[in-house]
């Protein structure tokens, strides 16, 4: 079975898109081929690795990837922008994608405050990303179930 490719895009590919890729891979990796990239890769933020490790997900081997690694070389079924900047900067570069979505999740890398406040922001964003990925998978499953029901009624 060919897995449908999902590409999560953000600016730095250092937090949100890395989290989304990891959650989709964990939750539905047998169905979806999860990837992430950034317009200006910054390296995976250490707090991203830490907060994912807190919930038992080891992404210490993850690397920031550039959008150019995928552009013109792949045809993802879904492109999901997790930040407004990435969406604004490349709204039409995926003409062969079946669908694009915008999640616009706040960037934890830009959090101010002391180390604990920054860690709390990363945890909050991690939880938002996980909830959004779970919701996205459920929506896709509902679409499949509806299609199957319609086929059986014909």
C-alpha positions as CSV (number, residue, x, y, z in Angstrom):
1,X,0.0,0.0,0.0
2,X,1.3,3.4,-0.9
3,X,1.1,5.8,2.0
4,X,-0.2,9.3,1.4
5,X,2.5,11.9,2.0
6,X,1.8,14.7,4.5
7,X,4.2,17.6,4.6
8,X,4.1,20.0,7.6
9,X,5.7,23.4,6.8
10,X,6.8,26.2,9.1
11,X,9.6,28.8,9.1
12,X,12.4,27.1,11.0
13,X,11.4,23.4,11.2
14,X,12.6,23.5,14.7
15,X,9.5,22.9,16.8
16,X,5.9,22.8,15.6
17,X,6.4,21.0,12.3
18,X,8.8,18.6,14.0
19,X,6.2,17.8,16.6
20,X,3.5,17.3,14.0
21,X,5.6,15.0,12.0
22,X,6.4,12.9,15.0
23,X,2.8,12.7,16.2
24,X,1.4,11.8,12.8
25,X,4.1,9.1,12.4
26,X,3.3,7.7,15.8
27,X,-0.5,7.9,15.5
28,X,-1.0,6.8,11.9
29,X,2.4,6.0,10.4
30,X,1.0,2.9,8.7
31,X,-1.4,5.1,6.7
32,X,0.5,8.4,6.2
33,X,4.1,9.2,5.2
34,X,4.8,12.2,7.5
35,X,7.5,14.8,6.7
36,X,8.3,18.3,7.8
37,X,10.3,21.2,6.4
38,X,11.0,24.9,6.9
39,X,11.6,27.9,4.8
40,X,14.7,28.7,6.8
41,X,15.7,25.6,8.8
42,X,17.2,26.5,12.2
43,X,17.9,23.1,13.7
44,X,15.6,21.2,16.1
45,X,15.2,23.3,19.2
46,X,16.5,21.5,22.4
47,X,13.2,22.2,24.2
48,X,11.3,20.5,21.3
49,X,13.4,17.3,22.0
50,X,12.9,17.7,25.7
51,X,9.1,18.1,25.7
52,X,8.6,15.2,23.3
53,X,10.9,13.0,25.4
54,X,8.7,13.9,28.4
55,X,5.8,12.0,26.8
56,X,8.0,9.1,25.6
57,X,8.8,10.2,22.1
58,X,12.5,10.3,21.2
59,X,13.1,12.7,18.3
60,X,16.7,13.4,19.3
61,X,17.8,12.2,15.8
62,X,15.4,14.5,14.0
63,X,17.0,17.1,11.7
64,X,15.6,20.4,10.3
65,X,15.0,20.1,6.6
66,X,14.7,22.7,4.0
67,X,11.6,23.2,1.8
68,X,13.9,22.8,-1.2
69,X,14.4,19.2,-0.2
70,X,10.8,18.6,-1.3
71,X,9.9,21.4,-3.7
72,X,9.6,20.0,-7.2
73,X,10.7,16.6,-6.1
74,X,7.6,15.2,-4.3
75,X,3.9,15.6,-4.6
76,X,2.4,15.4,-1.1
77,X,-1.2,14.7,-0.8
78,X,-1.5,17.2,2.0
79,X,0.6,20.3,2.8
80,X,-0.2,21.6,6.3
81,X,1.2,25.0,7.3
82,X,1.7,25.2,11.0
83,X,2.6,28.9,10.9
84,X,1.3,32.0,9.2
85,X,4.7,33.1,7.9
86,X,5.2,29.8,6.0
87,X,1.7,30.0,4.6
88,X,2.1,33.6,3.6
89,X,5.6,33.1,2.0
90,X,4.7,30.0,-0.1
91,X,0.9,29.9,-0.7
92,X,1.0,28.5,-4.2
93,X,4.1,26.4,-4.4
94,X,2.4,23.0,-4.1
95,X,0.1,22.9,-7.2
96,X,0.0,19.1,-7.1
97,X,-1.0,18.8,-3.5
98,X,-4.6,17.6,-3.2
99,X,-5.2,19.8,-0.2
100,X,-3.5,22.5,1.9
101,X,-4.5,23.4,5.4
102,X,-3.5,26.1,7.8
103,X,-3.2,25.4,11.5
104,X,-1.4,28.6,12.6
105,X,0.0,27.5,15.9
106,X,2.0,29.9,18.0
107,X,5.8,29.5,17.7
108,X,7.2,28.4,21.1
109,X,10.8,29.3,20.0
110,X,9.7,33.0,20.2
111,X,8.6,32.6,23.9
112,X,10.0,35.1,26.3
113,X,10.7,34.7,30.0
114,X,12.9,32.4,32.0
115,X,13.7,28.8,31.2
116,X,10.6,27.5,33.0
117,X,8.3,29.9,31.2
118,X,9.8,28.8,27.9
119,X,9.5,25.2,28.8
120,X,5.8,25.7,29.7
121,X,5.2,27.3,26.3
122,X,6.8,24.4,24.5
123,X,4.6,21.9,26.5
124,X,1.5,23.9,25.6
125,X,2.4,24.0,21.9
126,X,3.2,20.3,22.0
127,X,-0.2,19.5,23.5
128,X,-1.9,21.7,20.9
129,X,-0.1,20.1,18.0
130,X,-0.9,16.6,19.3
131,X,-4.6,17.5,19.7
132,X,-4.6,18.9,16.2
133,X,-3.0,15.9,14.6
134,X,-5.4,13.5,16.4
135,X,-8.3,15.7,15.1
136,X,-6.9,15.7,11.6
137,X,-6.6,11.9,11.6
138,X,-10.2,11.6,12.9
139,X,-11.4,13.9,10.1
140,X,-9.7,11.8,7.5
141,X,-11.2,8.6,9.0
142,X,-14.6,10.2,8.9
143,X,-14.2,11.1,5.2
144,X,-13.2,7.5,4.4
145,X,-16.1,6.0,6.4
146,X,-18.5,8.4,4.6
147,X,-17.1,7.4,1.2
148,X,-17.5,3.7,2.1
149,X,-21.1,4.2,3.2
150,X,-21.9,6.0,-0.1
151,X,-20.3,3.2,-2.1
152,X,-22.4,0.6,-0.3
153,X,-25.6,2.5,-0.9
154,X,-25.1,2.6,-4.7
